[in-house]
Amino acid sequence: MTTPSSPAVDPRLVTALSDECESIGRQLRHMGQNLSILQTQLTTMRPAAPAAAPVQVPAYVPQPAPQHVAPQPQPQYLRPQSPPMQPSPPKQPTVPWWQRDGMISRLLAIAGVAVTLIGVVMLLVLAAQAGFFGPPLRVIGGAALSGALIFAGFRVYGRPGGRVGAIALAATGFAGLYLDVMAASVLYGWIVSPVSMVIAFGIAAAGVSVAVRWNSEPLALLIVLGAALAAPALAGALTLSLIGFLVALQVAGFSAQLGRDWKYLGMARTAPVAFVLVAAIIAVSLFDGMQVDSSALTISAVVVSLIGLGTAVALQWKESPSRDGVAGAWSSATFIVATLPLLGVNVLLGDQVAALLYGVMALVFLSGAAVGTDLSTHLRMSVAGTGAVALLLCCVAGSPQSLTAAVLLAVATVFIVVAGSTGSRFVCALGSVFAAIGLIGFLESASPSMLMTSRAASAHLDALTALTSLTAIGVLVAFVWVMRRLTVVSENNIAVAWAISGMGILYAATCALVASGIEIWGGTTGFVFGHSAATVVWMLAATSALVFGLNNREYAHTMLGTGLTLTCAALAKLFLFDLATLSGLVRGIAFLVVGLLLLLVGTRYARAFGKADQINSASAAR
């Protein structure tokens, strides 16, 4: 009895299935590698970063499969793509100014304010000249119209799109009320001037408070400018009443600037009164028929200047919103405009009174700029510059003409020394201005032609000339010192600065010696002694420059050129001028001293070059 045999297993089928499983495993491992690469690329890609370079992956080389197994397709590698270029935004077309939002409405509103205020002025002035209506009806009518405009402005303000119209209506109403009060005082005399100015101030302040409430600088500008530009037409002339009403506007507009970055209101409230004061000062100085007191104009100029200073300090104190930027620059410019009338009142005053006034003004402004460290830099510079101008006017008005140059040079020396001590280039610039003006005056009082003949020198040179010459020497020395201290000139060029300044010092020394000789010994004799001493001084300066160049090798080139130039100049003066002008004894002394100095410097140079040759020979022998 036999058992049945089990069916036989085809070995080829087993081999084929094994190969297929192995091929599937390889394909899955390869797919996993590609997925890992793709994930890495996606996590490292950023829109703003530059495109990453393609990651190189070793290519998979499949093993040869048996012939009965079909080859499997290989997957494509995913390569990183560069981020797409962002298209630039299209350029917006330029909108014409008349098509911008609110531009036409603003222009129409401004034109409406101007025309309406002109109508108010015509009602108050022209109707009075023609005899229409009566004074009470004109004033009451103007007040009623102004009040109605203010009421309409408040009603319109709360409506959609009514801000521009409300600002125009309210500005016209407040300016009209201001002019109405002014007319009641100036034209009809119903209210005394001080009381009317107080009332006008209250009206302007009320309008400015509305501008603050609405946060609208244009409203404040329209009120102040509208009233200020129409006020001269009501006054009819440059009077003190007009100036008083404009001062009220100057003060009333200030409160709106506190704590706000309103740029133009300060200039709008200050410029009208400043320009009217300047016009009044010019008119009084040119025409005798002006019925304005000079002292009253001077006091008004002082008041306007002090208001400008006080408001500028308040607006540019530490942590003020209008301290820096455009608002701060406008505030500093407003202060300068406010001081212009005060700087021009000297034409109305005597020299002594003007000198006293400008001296006090310079003291206040310069000391204020020195101690006002909490103020902005440009305001301190504006205050200091104005004080320097006042000091200049004080020197010119308070000193005799023959002494003006000496005073200016002395003040310049003080400024330059202070600049060197404090390290302030601005103060140095102020001193340079004083020095330039003083040196020009010195050259006018002691020109080179006055040193050529004894007659010209005796007629123009005196003790004051010698004093002015000494101050010129002092300011030139101080100027080179401060240039070095403030590093205006590099250390390598300081010798050049001394050489250039030395020429001016020698000229001033010559003027001082000749003027002193004339003052001590008289015309001809003093002229001879002065020039002989000047020749010796020139040669001494040349000798000093040459010796200094020998002792300081870094300045040798400059000092050598300067010393040789001065030597040639001294010899030319000795042979061309002194030989023909000076007397025998003095001429001989001058030649003797110059010759000895030439021998001295020649010997000194020979020794210096001899030592240099010995050193070179010793070095070569080694």
C-alpha positions as CSV (number, residue, x, y, z in Angstrom):
1,M,0.0,0.0,0.0
2,T,1.5,3.2,-1.1
3,T,0.8,6.8,0.2
4,P,0.0,9.6,-2.3
5,S,2.8,12.0,-3.0
6,S,2.4,15.8,-2.3
7,P,2.3,18.1,-5.4
8,A,5.7,19.4,-6.4
9,V,6.6,23.2,-5.9
10,D,7.8,25.0,-9.0
11,P,11.2,26.4,-8.0
12,R,11.1,29.0,-10.9
13,L,7.9,30.5,-9.4
14,V,9.5,30.8,-6.0
15,T,12.5,32.5,-7.5
16,A,10.3,34.9,-9.4
17,L,8.3,35.9,-6.4
18,S,11.5,36.4,-4.3
19,D,12.9,38.7,-7.0
20,E,9.7,40.7,-7.2
21,C,9.6,41.2,-3.4
22,E,13.2,42.3,-3.4
23,S,12.5,44.8,-6.2
24,I,9.5,46.2,-4.4
25,G,11.6,46.8,-1.2
26,R,14.3,48.6,-3.2
27,Q,11.6,50.8,-4.8
28,L,10.1,51.7,-1.4
29,R,13.5,52.6,0.1
30,H,14.2,54.8,-2.9
31,M,10.8,56.5,-2.6
32,G,11.5,57.2,1.1
33,Q,14.8,58.9,0.3
34,N,13.2,61.2,-2.3
35,L,10.4,62.1,0.2
36,S,13.0,63.0,2.8
37,I,14.9,65.2,0.3
38,L,11.6,66.9,-0.7
39,Q,10.7,67.6,3.0
40,T,14.2,69.1,3.6
41,Q,13.9,71.4,0.6
42,L,10.4,72.6,1.6
43,T,11.4,73.5,5.1
44,T,14.5,75.5,4.0
45,M,12.9,77.5,1.2
46,R,11.9,81.1,2.1
47,P,10.3,83.7,-0.2
48,A,12.9,86.4,0.5
49,A,15.9,84.1,0.5
50,P,17.8,83.3,-2.6
51,A,17.1,80.1,-4.3
52,A,18.9,77.1,-2.9
53,A,21.2,75.1,-5.1
54,P,19.8,71.7,-6.1
55,V,20.7,68.9,-3.7
56,Q,22.8,66.4,-5.4
57,V,21.6,62.9,-4.6
58,P,23.5,59.8,-5.8
59,A,21.6,58.3,-8.6
60,Y,20.2,54.9,-7.9
61,V,21.6,52.2,-10.2
62,P,19.1,49.2,-10.2
63,Q,20.5,45.7,-10.1
64,P,19.9,43.7,-13.2
65,A,16.8,41.6,-12.8
66,P,16.1,38.3,-14.3
67,Q,14.9,38.4,-17.8
68,H,11.4,37.3,-16.9
69,V,11.0,40.4,-14.6
70,A,9.9,43.6,-16.3
71,P,12.1,46.6,-15.4
72,Q,10.4,49.1,-13.1
73,P,10.3,52.8,-14.1
74,Q,12.5,55.0,-11.9
75,P,10.8,58.1,-10.2
76,Q,11.8,61.6,-11.2
77,Y,13.7,63.6,-8.6
78,L,12.0,66.8,-7.4
79,R,14.3,69.8,-7.8
80,P,13.8,73.0,-5.8
81,Q,12.2,75.8,-7.7
82,S,13.2,79.4,-7.4
83,P,10.6,81.6,-5.8
84,P,8.6,83.5,-8.4
85,M,9.5,87.1,-9.0
86,Q,7.1,89.5,-7.3
87,P,5.8,92.0,-9.8
88,S,6.6,95.6,-9.0
89,P,3.5,97.6,-8.1
90,P,2.3,99.7,-10.9
91,K,3.3,103.3,-10.7
92,Q,0.4,105.4,-9.5
93,P,-0.5,108.2,-11.9
94,T,0.2,111.7,-10.5
95,V,-3.0,113.4,-9.5
96,P,-3.2,117.1,-10.5
97,W,-3.3,119.4,-7.5
98,W,-6.8,120.6,-8.3
99,Q,-8.1,117.1,-8.3
100,R,-6.7,116.2,-4.8
101,D,-9.1,115.6,-2.0
102,G,-10.4,118.9,-0.5
103,M,-8.1,121.2,-2.5
104,I,-10.8,123.1,-4.3
105,S,-12.9,123.4,-1.2
106,R,-10.0,124.8,0.7
107,L,-9.2,127.4,-1.9
108,L,-12.8,128.4,-2.2
109,A,-13.0,128.7,1.6
110,I,-9.9,130.9,1.8
111,A,-11.2,133.1,-1.0
112,G,-14.5,133.3,0.8
113,V,-12.8,134.4,4.1
114,A,-10.8,137.1,2.2
115,V,-13.7,138.5,0.3
116,T,-16.1,138.5,3.3
117,L,-13.5,140.3,5.4
118,I,-13.0,142.9,2.7
119,G,-16.7,143.4,2.7
120,V,-16.7,143.9,6.4
121,V,-14.0,146.5,6.1
122,M,-15.8,148.2,3.3
123,L,-19.0,148.3,5.5
124,L,-17.1,149.9,8.3
125,V,-14.8,152.3,6.4
126,L,-16.3,153.1,3.0
127,A,-19.8,153.4,4.3
128,A,-18.6,155.8,6.9
129,Q,-16.8,157.9,4.3
130,A,-19.8,157.9,2.0
131,G,-22.2,158.7,4.9
132,F,-24.3,155.5,4.4
133,F,-26.2,154.2,7.4
134,G,-25.0,155.4,10.7
135,P,-22.1,154.5,13.0
136,P,-24.3,152.4,15.4
137,L,-25.9,150.5,12.5
138,R,-22.5,149.8,10.9
139,V,-21.0,148.5,14.0
140,I,-24.1,146.5,15.0
141,G,-24.5,145.1,11.5
142,G,-20.9,144.0,11.4
143,A,-21.2,142.3,14.8
144,A,-24.4,140.6,13.9
145,L,-22.9,139.3,10.6
146,S,-19.8,138.0,12.4
147,G,-21.9,136.3,15.1
148,A,-24.1,134.7,12.5
149,L,-21.0,133.3,10.7
150,I,-19.6,131.9,13.9
151,F,-23.0,130.2,14.7
152,A,-23.2,128.8,11.2
153,G,-19.7,127.5,11.6
154,F,-20.6,125.5,14.7
155,R,-23.7,124.2,13.1
156,V,-21.9,123.0,9.9
157,Y,-18.9,121.5,11.8
158,G,-20.9,118.5,13.1
159,R,-22.2,117.5,9.7
160,P,-20.4,115.1,7.3
161,G,-17.9,116.9,5.1
162,G,-18.5,120.2,6.9
163,R,-15.1,120.7,8.5
164,V,-13.7,122.9,5.8
165,G,-16.8,125.1,5.6
166,A,-17.0,125.4,9.4
167,I,-13.4,126.5,9.6
168,A,-14.0,129.2,7.0
169,L,-17.2,130.5,8.5
170,A,-15.8,130.6,12.1
171,A,-12.5,132.2,11.0
172,T,-14.5,134.9,9.1
173,G,-16.7,135.5,12.1
174,F,-14.0,135.9,14.7
175,A,-11.9,138.1,12.5
176,G,-14.9,140.2,11.7
177,L,-15.7,140.7,15.4
178,Y,-12.1,141.7,16.0
179,L,-12.2,144.3,13.2
180,D,-15.6,145.5,14.5
181,V,-14.2,146.2,17.9
182,M,-11.2,148.0,16.4
183,A,-13.5,150.1,14.2
184,A,-15.5,151.1,17.3
185,S,-12.3,152.4,18.9
186,V,-10.3,153.7,16.0
187,L,-13.0,155.2,13.7
188,Y,-15.7,156.2,16.1
189,G,-13.9,156.6,19.4
190,W,-16.6,154.8,21.4
191,I,-14.1,152.7,23.4
192,V,-10.8,153.9,24.7
193,S,-7.8,152.2,23.1
194,P,-6.6,150.1,26.0
195,V,-10.1,148.7,26.7
196,S,-10.7,148.0,23.1
197,M,-7.4,146.2,22.8
198,V,-8.3,144.0,25.7
199,I,-11.7,143.2,24.1
200,A,-10.0,142.4,20.8
201,F,-7.5,140.2,22.6
202,G,-10.4,138.3,24.2
203,I,-12.1,137.8,20.8
204,A,-8.9,136.5,19.2
205,A,-8.2,134.3,22.1
206,A,-11.7,132.8,21.9
207,G,-11.2,132.1,18.2
208,V,-7.9,130.5,18.9
209,S,-9.4,128.3,21.7
210,V,-12.0,127.1,19.1
211,A,-9.1,126.2,16.8
212,V,-7.5,124.2,19.6
213,R,-10.8,122.5,20.3
214,W,-11.2,121.5,16.7
215,N,-7.5,120.8,16.4
216,S,-7.2,123.0,13.4
217,E,-4.2,125.2,12.8
218,P,-5.7,126.6,9.6
219,L,-8.5,128.1,11.7
220,A,-6.1,129.9,13.9
221,L,-4.0,131.0,10.9
222,L,-7.1,132.4,9.2
223,I,-8.3,134.3,12.3
224,V,-4.9,135.9,13.0
225,L,-3.9,136.6,9.4
226,G,-7.4,137.8,8.4
227,A,-7.5,140.3,11.3
228,A,-3.9,141.4,10.9
229,L,-4.0,142.0,7.1
230,A,-7.3,144.0,7.3
231,A,-6.3,146.0,10.4
232,P,-4.1,148.6,8.6
233,A,-7.1,149.4,6.3
234,L,-9.2,150.3,9.3
235,A,-6.4,152.3,11.0
236,G,-5.7,154.3,7.8
237,A,-2.1,155.1,8.9
238,L,0.8,153.7,10.9
239,T,-0.4,154.6,14.4
240,L,0.3,153.3,17.9
241,S,-3.3,152.0,18.1
242,L,-2.6,149.8,15.1
243,I,0.5,148.5,16.7
244,G,-1.3,147.8,19.9
245,F,-4.0,145.8,18.2
246,L,-1.4,143.7,16.4
247,V,0.4,143.1,19.6
248,A,-2.9,141.8,21.0
249,L,-3.0,139.3,18.1
250,Q,0.7,138.3,18.7
251,V,-0.1,137.4,22.4
252,A,-3.5,135.8,21.7
253,G,-2.2,133.3,19.2
254,F,0.5,132.0,21.5
255,S,-1.5,129.8,23.8
256,A,-2.5,127.5,20.8
257,Q,1.1,126.6,20.2
258,L,1.7,125.3,23.7
259,G,1.9,121.5,23.6
260,R,1.3,121.3,19.9
261,D,3.4,121.0,16.8
262,W,1.9,123.9,15.0
263,K,4.5,125.3,12.7
264,Y,3.3,128.5,11.1
265,L,1.1,130.1,13.7
266,G,4.1,131.8,15.5
267,M,5.2,133.5,12.3
268,A,1.7,134.5,11.4
269,R,1.1,136.2,14.7
270,T,4.5,137.9,14.9
271,A,5.4,139.0,11.3
272,P,2.5,141.6,10.9
273,V,3.4,143.6,14.0
274,A,7.1,143.4,13.3
275,F,6.7,144.6,9.7
276,V,4.4,147.4,10.8
277,L,6.9,148.5,13.4
278,V,9.8,148.5,10.9
279,A,7.7,150.5,8.4
280,A,6.8,153.0,11.2
281,I,10.5,153.4,12.2
282,I,11.5,154.0,8.6
283,A,8.7,156.5,8.1
284,V,9.5,158.4,11.2
285,S,13.2,158.6,10.4
286,L,12.5,159.8,6.8
287,F,9.5,162.0,7.2
288,D,9.0,164.8,9.7
289,G,5.2,164.8,9.5
290,M,4.6,161.4,11.1
291,Q,2.6,161.9,14.3
292,V,4.2,158.9,16.1
293,D,6.5,159.4,19.1
294,S,10.0,157.9,18.8
295,S,10.1,156.8,22.4
296,A,6.7,155.1,22.0
297,L,8.0,153.2,19.0
298,T,11.1,152.2,20.9
299,I,9.0,150.9,23.8
300,S,6.8,149.0,21.4
301,A,9.8,147.4,19.7
302,V,11.2,146.3,23.1
303,V,7.8,144.8,24.0
304,V,7.5,142.9,20.8
305,S,11.1,141.6,21.1
306,L,10.5,140.4,24.7
307,I,7.3,138.7,23.7
308,G,9.1,137.0,20.9
309,L,11.9,135.9,23.2
310,G,9.5,134.7,26.0
311,T,7.3,132.7,23.6
312,A,10.2,131.1,21.8
313,V,11.7,130.0,25.1
314,A,8.4,128.6,26.3
315,L,7.9,126.7,23.0
316,Q,11.4,125.3,22.8
317,W,12.0,124.4,26.4
318,K,13.0,120.8,27.3
319,E,10.6,118.1,26.1
320,S,8.4,120.6,24.2
321,P,6.7,119.2,21.0
322,S,7.8,122.2,19.0
323,R,11.4,122.0,20.2
324,D,13.0,120.3,17.1
325,G,12.3,119.8,13.5
326,V,10.4,122.2,11.2
327,A,8.4,123.6,14.1
328,G,11.5,124.5,16.1
329,A,13.1,126.1,13.1
330,W,10.0,128.2,12.5
331,S,10.0,129.2,16.2
332,S,13.6,130.4,16.1
333,A,12.9,132.3,12.9
334,T,9.9,133.9,14.6
335,F,12.1,135.1,17.4
336,I,14.5,136.7,14.9
337,V,11.7,138.5,13.1
338,A,10.4,139.8,16.5
339,T,13.7,141.4,17.2
340,L,14.1,143.2,13.9
341,P,12.3,146.4,14.9
342,L,14.5,146.7,18.0
343,L,17.6,146.4,16.0
344,G,16.5,149.3,13.9
345,V,15.5,151.8,16.5
346,N,19.0,153.4,16.6
347,V,17.9,155.7,13.7
348,L,15.4,157.2,16.2
349,L,17.7,157.6,19.1
350,G,20.9,159.4,20.0
351,D,24.2,157.5,20.0
352,Q,24.5,157.3,23.8
353,V,20.9,156.1,24.3
354,A,21.2,153.6,21.5
355,A,24.5,152.3,22.9
356,L,22.9,151.9,26.3
357,L,19.8,150.1,24.8
358,Y,21.9,147.8,22.7
359,G,24.3,147.1,25.5
360,V,21.4,145.9,27.8
361,M,20.0,143.9,24.9
362,A,23.3,142.2,24.2
363,L,23.8,141.4,27.9
364,V,20.3,139.9,28.2
365,F,20.6,137.8,25.0
366,L,24.2,136.6,25.3
367,S,23.8,135.7,29.0
368,G,20.5,134.0,28.2
369,A,22.1,131.9,25.4
370,A,24.9,131.0,27.8
371,V,22.8,129.7,30.6
372,G,19.8,128.4,28.6
373,T,21.2,124.9,28.3
374,D,17.7,123.4,28.3
375,L,16.8,125.2,25.1
376,S,17.2,123.8,21.6
377,T,20.5,124.4,19.9
378,H,19.2,126.5,17.0
379,L,17.3,128.8,19.4
380,R,20.4,129.3,21.5
381,M,22.3,130.1,18.3
382,S,19.6,132.5,17.2
383,V,19.6,134.3,20.6
384,A,23.4,134.5,20.7
385,G,23.5,135.8,17.2
386,T,21.0,138.5,17.9
387,G,22.9,139.4,21.0
388,A,26.1,139.6,19.0
389,V,24.4,142.0,16.5
390,A,23.2,144.1,19.4
391,L,26.7,144.2,20.8
392,L,28.1,145.2,17.4
393,L,25.6,148.1,17.2
394,C,26.5,149.0,20.8
395,C,30.2,149.2,19.9
396,V,29.5,151.3,16.8
397,A,27.1,153.7,18.5
398,G,28.9,154.0,21.8
399,S,32.5,154.6,20.7
400,P,34.2,157.4,18.7
401,Q,34.9,156.6,15.1
402,S,38.6,156.6,15.6
403,L,38.2,154.0,18.4
404,T,35.6,151.8,16.8
405,A,38.0,149.4,15.2
406,A,40.0,148.9,18.4
407,V,36.8,148.2,20.4
408,L,35.6,145.7,17.8
409,L,38.9,143.9,17.8
410,A,39.0,143.8,21.6
411,V,35.5,142.2,21.6
412,A,36.6,139.8,18.9
413,T,39.5,138.7,21.1
414,V,37.2,138.1,24.0
415,F,34.8,136.0,21.8
416,I,37.8,133.9,20.4
417,V,39.2,133.3,23.8
418,V,35.8,132.2,25.1
419,A,35.4,129.9,22.1
420,G,38.8,128.3,22.8
421,S,37.9,127.8,26.5
422,T,34.5,126.3,25.8
423,G,35.2,124.5,22.5
424,S,32.3,126.4,20.7
425,R,32.8,126.9,17.0
426,F,29.7,129.1,16.9
427,V,31.2,131.5,19.3
428,C,34.4,131.4,17.3
429,A,32.4,132.3,14.2
430,L,30.9,135.3,16.0
431,G,34.4,136.4,17.0
432,S,35.6,136.0,13.5
433,V,32.8,138.3,12.3
434,F,33.8,141.0,14.8
435,A,37.5,140.5,13.9
436,A,36.8,140.8,10.1
437,I,34.9,144.1,10.6
438,G,37.5,145.4,13.0
439,L,40.4,144.6,10.7
440,I,38.6,146.3,7.8
441,G,38.3,149.4,10.0
442,F,41.9,149.1,11.0
443,L,43.1,149.0,7.4
444,E,40.9,152.1,6.6
445,S,42.5,154.0,9.5
446,A,46.0,152.8,8.8
447,S,46.3,152.0,5.1
448,P,49.7,151.3,3.5
449,S,49.7,154.7,1.8
450,M,49.8,156.4,5.2
451,L,53.1,154.7,6.0
452,M,54.9,155.9,2.9
453,T,55.6,159.6,3.8
454,S,56.1,161.4,7.0
455,R,53.4,163.9,6.1
456,A,50.8,161.3,5.5
457,A,51.8,159.4,8.6
458,S,51.7,162.5,10.8
459,A,48.3,163.4,9.5
460,H,46.6,160.1,10.1
461,L,48.6,158.0,12.6
462,D,48.4,158.7,16.3
463,A,48.2,156.9,19.7
464,L,44.8,155.4,18.9
465,T,46.3,153.9,15.7
466,A,49.0,152.3,17.9
467,L,46.3,151.0,20.3
468,T,44.3,149.6,17.4
469,S,47.4,147.9,16.0
470,L,48.1,146.2,19.3
471,T,44.5,144.9,19.4
472,A,44.9,143.6,15.8
473,I,48.0,141.7,16.9
474,G,46.2,140.2,19.8
475,V,43.2,139.1,17.7
476,L,45.5,137.5,15.1
477,V,47.4,135.6,17.7
478,A,44.2,134.5,19.4
479,F,42.7,133.4,16.1
480,V,45.6,131.0,15.3
481,W,45.5,129.7,18.8
482,V,41.8,128.9,18.7
483,M,42.1,127.3,15.2
484,R,44.6,124.9,16.7
485,R,42.6,124.3,19.9
486,L,39.3,123.6,18.0
487,T,41.2,121.5,15.4
488,V,40.0,123.8,12.6
489,V,43.5,123.4,11.1
490,S,45.4,120.2,11.3
491,E,48.7,120.0,13.2
492,N,50.6,119.7,9.9
493,N,49.1,123.0,8.6
494,I,49.4,125.0,11.8
495,A,52.8,126.4,10.7
496,V,51.1,127.7,7.5
497,A,48.4,129.4,9.6
498,W,51.1,131.0,11.8
499,A,53.0,132.2,8.7
500,I,49.9,133.8,7.1
501,S,48.9,135.4,10.4
502,G,52.4,136.5,10.9
503,M,52.3,138.8,7.9
504,G,49.3,140.6,9.3
505,I,51.1,140.8,12.7
506,L,54.1,142.4,11.1
507,Y,52.0,145.0,9.3
508,A,50.2,145.8,12.5
509,A,53.5,146.0,14.4
510,T,54.9,148.4,11.7
511,C,51.8,150.7,12.1
512,A,52.2,150.6,15.9
513,L,55.9,151.4,15.8
514,V,55.5,154.3,13.3
515,A,52.5,155.7,15.1
516,S,54.3,155.4,18.5
517,G,57.3,157.2,17.0
518,I,55.2,160.0,15.7
519,E,53.4,160.3,19.0
520,I,56.6,160.4,21.0
521,W,59.2,162.3,18.8
522,G,56.9,164.2,16.4
523,G,56.4,164.0,12.6
524,T,59.7,163.5,10.8
525,T,61.9,162.2,13.6
526,G,59.2,159.8,14.9
527,F,58.6,158.6,11.3
528,V,62.3,157.8,10.9
529,F,62.7,156.0,14.2
530,G,59.5,154.0,13.7
531,H,60.5,152.7,10.3
532,S,64.0,151.8,11.5
533,A,62.5,149.9,14.4
534,A,60.1,148.2,12.0
535,T,62.9,147.0,9.8
536,V,64.7,145.5,12.8
537,V,61.4,143.8,13.9
538,W,61.0,142.3,10.4
539,M,64.5,140.9,10.5
540,L,64.0,139.6,14.0
541,A,60.8,137.8,12.8
542,A,62.7,136.3,9.9
543,T,65.5,135.1,12.2
544,S,63.0,133.6,14.6
545,A,61.3,131.7,11.8
546,L,64.5,130.3,10.4
547,V,65.8,129.2,13.8
548,F,62.4,127.7,14.7
549,G,62.5,125.7,11.5
550,L,66.0,124.4,12.4
551,N,64.8,123.2,15.8
552,N,61.6,121.7,14.6
553,R,62.1,119.4,11.6
554,E,58.4,118.9,11.0
555,Y,57.9,122.6,10.3
556,A,61.3,123.1,8.6
557,H,59.9,123.5,5.1
558,T,57.2,126.1,6.0
559,M,59.4,128.0,8.4
560,L,62.3,128.1,5.9
561,G,60.1,129.6,3.2
562,T,58.6,132.1,5.6
563,G,62.0,133.1,7.0
564,L,63.6,133.6,3.6
565,T,60.6,135.6,2.4
566,L,60.7,137.9,5.5
567,T,64.5,138.2,5.0
568,C,64.0,139.3,1.4
569,A,61.3,141.7,2.5
570,A,63.4,143.2,5.2
571,L,66.4,143.7,2.9
572,A,64.2,145.2,0.2
573,K,62.7,147.7,2.7
574,L,66.2,148.4,4.0
575,F,67.7,149.2,0.5
576,L,64.7,150.6,-1.3
577,F,62.9,152.5,1.4
578,D,65.1,153.1,4.5
579,L,68.2,154.0,2.4
580,A,66.3,156.8,0.7
581,T,64.1,158.0,3.6
582,L,66.0,157.6,6.9
583,S,68.7,159.9,8.2
584,G,72.4,158.8,8.3
585,L,72.7,157.7,11.9
586,V,69.4,155.8,12.1
587,R,70.1,154.3,8.7
588,G,73.5,153.1,9.9
589,I,72.0,151.5,13.0
590,A,69.4,149.7,10.9
591,F,72.0,148.3,8.5
592,L,74.2,147.3,11.5
593,V,71.4,145.4,13.3
594,V,70.1,143.7,10.1
595,G,73.6,142.7,9.2
596,L,74.3,141.2,12.6
597,L,71.1,139.2,12.5
598,L,72.0,137.9,9.1
599,L,75.4,136.8,10.4
600,L,73.7,135.1,13.3
601,V,71.3,133.1,11.3
602,G,73.9,132.2,8.7
603,T,76.2,130.9,11.4
604,R,73.4,129.0,13.0
605,Y,72.5,127.3,9.7
606,A,76.2,126.5,9.0
607,R,76.5,124.8,12.4
608,A,73.3,122.9,11.8
609,F,74.5,121.6,8.4
610,G,77.9,120.9,9.8
611,K,76.5,118.6,12.5
612,A,74.4,116.9,9.9
613,D,77.5,116.2,7.7
614,Q,79.3,114.7,10.8
615,I,76.4,112.5,11.6
616,N,76.2,111.3,8.0
617,S,80.0,110.6,7.8
618,A,79.9,108.7,11.1
619,S,77.0,106.6,9.8
620,A,78.9,105.9,6.6
621,A,82.0,104.8,8.5
622,R,80.2,102.2,10.5
